[in-house]
Amino acid sequence: MKHKVRYFALFREQTGCASECVEWSGGTTSELFSLLTGKHANLRAEAAALVAVNDEMSGWDQVLEDHDEVLFFPPVAGG
């Protein structure tokens, strides 16, 4: 499977890139993020992080289809 992955804010800083194409065997959004933490030494999982698939907010258990675009958003603090 191939996916375009986009990173935002802190995740962009941790990976050193805004987006990348990833080819892997497939699975869930959580499994993809876990794979990417192995690829990017500075990428860290965040408990309140969000994920979207094809521009729609998603859950971490969503099974990905070939060529889905996956967006990872770190938690945002505000006040």
Buried (B, 14 or more C-beta within 10 A) or exposed (E): BEBEBBBBEBBBEBBEEEBBEBEEEBBBBBBBBEBBBEEBEEBEEBEEBBBBBEEEEBEBEBEBEEEBBBBBBBEEEEE
